[in-house]
Amino acid sequence: MDDVQKELLQEYPADTPVAACYHLTWPDQKIYRGQLKDLAKIVHDNHLTLTTMLVVGEAIDNRHGFSELYNKNFTHLFRTGEDTIQIG
């Protein structure tokens, strides 16, 4: 992880937002946020190894809340949500 942080710091400023996403979309998911200069510490301190996705950059602050993709009531191109009323 230290090497990953070192490589990223060659391309991004130290204060770039980061997120270490553990078991993302699983019931026990945890998302640890911080700055790139602290990424290795975040990963080490929280014992993150497998099934962890790292997100680097402003993209992590572009949305609010959780994805609704797997919500049974969410309608999208390939599925009508269970609580959706269809007219017609």
MODELLER restraints for C-alpha pairs under 7 A, 6 or more apart:
rsr = mdl.restraints
at = mdl.atoms
rsr.add(forms.Gaussian(group=physical.xy_distance, feature=features.Distance(at['CA:1:A'], at['CA:40:A']), mean=5.47, stdev=0.5))
rsr.add(forms.Gaussian(group=physical.xy_distance, feature=features.Distance(at['CA:2:A'], at['CA:40:A']), mean=5.47, stdev=0.5))
rsr.add(forms.Gaussian(group=physical.xy_distance, feature=features.Distance(at['CA:5:A'], at['CA:39:A']), mean=6.46, stdev=0.5))
rsr.add(forms.Gaussian(group=physical.xy_distance, feature=features.Distance(at['CA:5:A'], at['CA:40:A']), mean=6.26, stdev=0.5))
rsr.add(forms.Gaussian(group=physical.xy_distance, feature=features.Distance(at['CA:14:A'], at['CA:35:A']), mean=6.73, stdev=0.5))
rsr.add(forms.Gaussian(group=physical.xy_distance, feature=features.Distance(at['CA:14:A'], at['CA:36:A']), mean=5.26, stdev=0.5))
rsr.add(forms.Gaussian(group=physical.xy_distance, feature=features.Distance(at['CA:14:A'], at['CA:37:A']), mean=4.78, stdev=0.5))
rsr.add(forms.Gaussian(group=physical.xy_distance, feature=features.Distance(at['CA:15:A'], at['CA:35:A']), mean=5.07, stdev=0.5))
rsr.add(forms.Gaussian(group=physical.xy_distance, feature=features.Distance(at['CA:15:A'], at['CA:36:A']), mean=5.87, stdev=0.5))
rsr.add(forms.Gaussian(group=physical.xy_distance, feature=features.Distance(at['CA:15:A'], at['CA:37:A']), mean=6.49, stdev=0.5))
rsr.add(forms.Gaussian(group=physical.xy_distance, feature=features.Distance(at['CA:16:A'], at['CA:35:A']), mean=5.41, stdev=0.5))
rsr.add(forms.Gaussian(group=physical.xy_distance, feature=features.Distance(at['CA:16:A'], at['CA:36:A']), mean=5.36, stdev=0.5))
rsr.add(forms.Gaussian(group=physical.xy_distance, feature=features.Distance(at['CA:16:A'], at['CA:57:A']), mean=5.77, stdev=0.5))
rsr.add(forms.Gaussian(group=physical.xy_distance, feature=features.Distance(at['CA:17:A'], at['CA:34:A']), mean=5.89, stdev=0.5))
rsr.add(forms.Gaussian(group=physical.xy_distance, feature=features.Distance(at['CA:17:A'], at['CA:35:A']), mean=4.65, stdev=0.5))
rsr.add(forms.Gaussian(group=physical.xy_distance, feature=features.Distance(at['CA:17:A'], at['CA:36:A']), mean=6.15, stdev=0.5))
rsr.add(forms.Gaussian(group=physical.xy_distance, feature=features.Distance(at['CA:17:A'], at['CA:56:A']), mean=6.16, stdev=0.5))
rsr.add(forms.Gaussian(group=physical.xy_distance, feature=features.Distance(at['CA:17:A'], at['CA:57:A']), mean=5.31, stdev=0.5))
rsr.add(forms.Gaussian(group=physical.xy_distance, feature=features.Distance(at['CA:17:A'], at['CA:58:A']), mean=6.23, stdev=0.5))
rsr.add(forms.Gaussian(group=physical.xy_distance, feature=features.Distance(at['CA:18:A'], at['CA:33:A']), mean=5.72, stdev=0.5))
rsr.add(forms.Gaussian(group=physical.xy_distance, feature=features.Distance(at['CA:18:A'], at['CA:34:A']), mean=5.42, stdev=0.5))
rsr.add(forms.Gaussian(group=physical.xy_distance, feature=features.Distance(at['CA:18:A'], at['CA:35:A']), mean=5.38, stdev=0.5))
rsr.add(forms.Gaussian(group=physical.xy_distance, feature=features.Distance(at['CA:18:A'], at['CA:36:A']), mean=5.74, stdev=0.5))
rsr.add(forms.Gaussian(group=physical.xy_distance, feature=features.Distance(at['CA:18:A'], at['CA:55:A']), mean=5.55, stdev=0.5))
rsr.add(forms.Gaussian(group=physical.xy_distance, feature=features.Distance(at['CA:18:A'], at['CA:56:A']), mean=4.53, stdev=0.5))
rsr.add(forms.Gaussian(group=physical.xy_distance, feature=features.Distance(at['CA:18:A'], at['CA:57:A']), mean=6.15, stdev=0.5))
rsr.add(forms.Gaussian(group=physical.xy_distance, feature=features.Distance(at['CA:19:A'], at['CA:31:A']), mean=6.43, stdev=0.5))
rsr.add(forms.Gaussian(group=physical.xy_distance, feature=features.Distance(at['CA:19:A'], at['CA:32:A']), mean=5.46, stdev=0.5))
rsr.add(forms.Gaussian(group=physical.xy_distance, feature=features.Distance(at['CA:19:A'], at['CA:33:A']), mean=4.37, stdev=0.5))
rsr.add(forms.Gaussian(group=physical.xy_distance, feature=features.Distance(at['CA:19:A'], at['CA:34:A']), mean=6.41, stdev=0.5))
rsr.add(forms.Gaussian(group=physical.xy_distance, feature=features.Distance(at['CA:19:A'], at['CA:54:A']), mean=5.80, stdev=0.5))
rsr.add(forms.Gaussian(group=physical.xy_distance, feature=features.Distance(at['CA:19:A'], at['CA:55:A']), mean=5.11, stdev=0.5))
rsr.add(forms.Gaussian(group=physical.xy_distance, feature=features.Distance(at['CA:19:A'], at['CA:56:A']), mean=6.63, stdev=0.5))
rsr.add(forms.Gaussian(group=physical.xy_distance, feature=features.Distance(at['CA:20:A'], at['CA:31:A']), mean=5.77, stdev=0.5))
rsr.add(forms.Gaussian(group=physical.xy_distance, feature=features.Distance(at['CA:20:A'], at['CA:32:A']), mean=5.14, stdev=0.5))
rsr.add(forms.Gaussian(group=physical.xy_distance, feature=features.Distance(at['CA:20:A'], at['CA:33:A']), mean=6.49, stdev=0.5))
rsr.add(forms.Gaussian(group=physical.xy_distance, feature=features.Distance(at['CA:20:A'], at['CA:52:A']), mean=6.45, stdev=0.5))
rsr.add(forms.Gaussian(group=physical.xy_distance, feature=features.Distance(at['CA:20:A'], at['CA:53:A']), mean=5.87, stdev=0.5))
rsr.add(forms.Gaussian(group=physical.xy_distance, feature=features.Distance(at['CA:20:A'], at['CA:54:A']), mean=4.70, stdev=0.5))
rsr.add(forms.Gaussian(group=physical.xy_distance, feature=features.Distance(at['CA:20:A'], at['CA:55:A']), mean=6.52, stdev=0.5))
rsr.add(forms.Gaussian(group=physical.xy_distance, feature=features.Distance(at['CA:21:A'], at['CA:30:A']), mean=6.04, stdev=0.5))
rsr.add(forms.Gaussian(group=physical.xy_distance, feature=features.Distance(at['CA:21:A'], at['CA:31:A']), mean=4.47, stdev=0.5))
rsr.add(forms.Gaussian(group=physical.xy_distance, feature=features.Distance(at['CA:21:A'], at['CA:32:A']), mean=6.40, stdev=0.5))
rsr.add(forms.Gaussian(group=physical.xy_distance, feature=features.Distance(at['CA:21:A'], at['CA:52:A']), mean=5.33, stdev=0.5))
rsr.add(forms.Gaussian(group=physical.xy_distance, feature=features.Distance(at['CA:21:A'], at['CA:53:A']), mean=5.02, stdev=0.5))
rsr.add(forms.Gaussian(group=physical.xy_distance, feature=features.Distance(at['CA:21:A'], at['CA:54:A']), mean=6.17, stdev=0.5))
rsr.add(forms.Gaussian(group=physical.xy_distance, feature=features.Distance(at['CA:22:A'], at['CA:29:A']), mean=5.58, stdev=0.5))
rsr.add(forms.Gaussian(group=physical.xy_distance, feature=features.Distance(at['CA:22:A'], at['CA:30:A']), mean=5.20, stdev=0.5))
rsr.add(forms.Gaussian(group=physical.xy_distance, feature=features.Distance(at['CA:22:A'], at['CA:31:A']), mean=6.15, stdev=0.5))
rsr.add(forms.Gaussian(group=physical.xy_distance, feature=features.Distance(at['CA:22:A'], at['CA:51:A']), mean=6.03, stdev=0.5))
rsr.add(forms.Gaussian(group=physical.xy_distance, feature=features.Distance(at['CA:22:A'], at['CA:52:A']), mean=4.36, stdev=0.5))
rsr.add(forms.Gaussian(group=physical.xy_distance, feature=features.Distance(at['CA:22:A'], at['CA:53:A']), mean=6.54, stdev=0.5))
rsr.add(forms.Gaussian(group=physical.xy_distance, feature=features.Distance(at['CA:23:A'], at['CA:29:A']), mean=4.66, stdev=0.5))
rsr.add(forms.Gaussian(group=physical.xy_distance, feature=features.Distance(at['CA:23:A'], at['CA:30:A']), mean=6.79, stdev=0.5))
rsr.add(forms.Gaussian(group=physical.xy_distance, feature=features.Distance(at['CA:23:A'], at['CA:51:A']), mean=5.58, stdev=0.5))
rsr.add(forms.Gaussian(group=physical.xy_distance, feature=features.Distance(at['CA:23:A'], at['CA:52:A']), mean=6.23, stdev=0.5))
rsr.add(forms.Gaussian(group=physical.xy_distance, feature=features.Distance(at['CA:68:A'], at['CA:74:A']), mean=6.21, stdev=0.5))
rsr.add(forms.Gaussian(group=physical.xy_distance, feature=features.Distance(at['CA:72:A'], at['CA:81:A']), mean=5.67, stdev=0.5))
rsr.add(forms.Gaussian(group=physical.xy_distance, feature=features.Distance(at['CA:72:A'], at['CA:82:A']), mean=6.08, stdev=0.5))
rsr.add(forms.Gaussian(group=physical.xy_distance, feature=features.Distance(at['CA:73:A'], at['CA:81:A']), mean=4.03, stdev=0.5))
rsr.add(forms.Gaussian(group=physical.xy_distance, feature=features.Distance(at['CA:73:A'], at['CA:82:A']), mean=5.03, stdev=0.5))
rsr.add(forms.Gaussian(group=physical.xy_distance, feature=features.Distance(at['CA:73:A'], at['CA:83:A']), mean=5.48, stdev=0.5))
rsr.add(forms.Gaussian(group=physical.xy_distance, feature=features.Distance(at['CA:73:A'], at['CA:84:A']), mean=6.94, stdev=0.5))
rsr.add(forms.Gaussian(group=physical.xy_distance, feature=features.Distance(at['CA:74:A'], at['CA:81:A']), mean=4.75, stdev=0.5))
rsr.add(forms.Gaussian(group=physical.xy_distance, feature=features.Distance(at['CA:75:A'], at['CA:81:A']), mean=4.51, stdev=0.5))
